Amino acid sequence: MSEIKVIDPVPDFTKFDSRLYLGMDVGGTKIRTALVGEDGTIYAFLKEKTPRDCEPEVTIQAIETSIHALLEYFLLPQNRITAIGIAIPGVVEPQSGDVVVTPNMNLTGIPLGKRLSAHFGIPVFLGNDGNLGTLGETWLGAARSSRNSVGIFVGTGVGSGIVIDGKLWTGAGHGAGEIGHIVVQTPAMGWKARLGNLLPESVVTEKVPDFPVCGCGNVGCLETFASRTAMEHEIQEALKLGVQSCIPELCEGDVSLIKAGTLAKALKANDPLVTVIVHYTAEVLAYACLTVRHLIDPEVIVLGGGVMEACHRYFMPIIEKITEADRLPAAPSQRRIVLSQLGDDAVVLGAVALARSGMNYGENPAEDVKPDSSRPKFVWNETLGVMNVGSKVFDSDFFVDEQGETFLRTETDGKIHRSELKSFVDEQISQIIIGVKGAEEAQKLKVTEKAIDFLTLKGIFVRVCPMEEAAEVMNCTTQPTVGVFFIK
Ligand SMILES: [Zn+2]
């Protein structure tokens, strides 16, 4: 049994009368169980390996053992738990609590909800892991200020979910939100090839594309082009073709499994092969984001998963560039593409959100959002030419750090120097917003070469925008962001 990780401070549960839930993420390799309060506070969690190559019964027992262990550790009687939410990597029937299919594990056809609620005497609610990850991010993570969001989680495969008006959209047969299996390259034979003999012999026709088969059995699915597995296959094939790369060295000769962390290391070492593959993957994902936008137009698209977490500095600027170049018009809005904030916790918290709404406590997770009030609000006053930041008013240049703390600039030569950046930009920052008054000021803006090197090395995305837009980005962004404002 793995150790229970307790997150301080844990209340004295004997004197604590608020509702408690268990959120579980039953994955192909790990079972993660969390003890969670009504407001989404995680008190403790337990990580256990998923038994492999075994009867479904063994997996069910491992789930039960995890639940017992967590309850026993805190001396909690079973009836102290209001409900259990469980995320499954596959299709589930939420009403009956039956698992319909789990392609990568052995729970297909198991009435898991009924089994566990009979065993523990606690209501159990089941959902798909990508769906619940999106629900978790909408409740307490990167999409918490929105009511409509789509989550795309890039790992071994591509998991996803759709939240519309604060509730999961699972479709007529609970098959919705499978963005990993949207067809991004059609296997249909081209029209010229079909004309065959009708064309003069001199015309060369394209062959039927030879696509990899997806884990779902279809071809042309997004995850066969943009997932850790897809990147692994592409790198393996390139290595076989004789392309040089540091991957074999990083994997100590065995390239059968290339982890997301290894890809990140190779990127950091400027490995040309991995850089090309990452750029390709980022572009495919960017076009998938465009597809999502044209189909649903959510306020927020949350990007997460192991690959995204390890390599987001390389992915995000490419994805932003392509999605911002979208030529199909839409009304101006505050829609955005952001990184996941909850990481591994998104799924267990989404499972609890599902359990809460199943019990009709918190019908709609989007309605009991915790606003991030720790950062001051930016408001640009065009008439006076001043920026209000919380209760402060700036009529001269200033910068703002990640915590929202503001400092007057001392540089007066109109340039951004490395020394200045070093004072408030650290490893955690993913973007820097530079606010300027207009196009003319943007032209005049000089960032020294050393400052550019500093930002490039840290993988920080630079965005120069007019004051009003800069204020909006500072207010809306959920990524670690700093800003420099040229007021004078
Ligand atoms: Zn597929």
Residues whose N, C-alpha, C, O or C-beta is under 5 A from the ligand:
A	BS01	ZN	G180 H181 C214 G215 C216 N218 C221
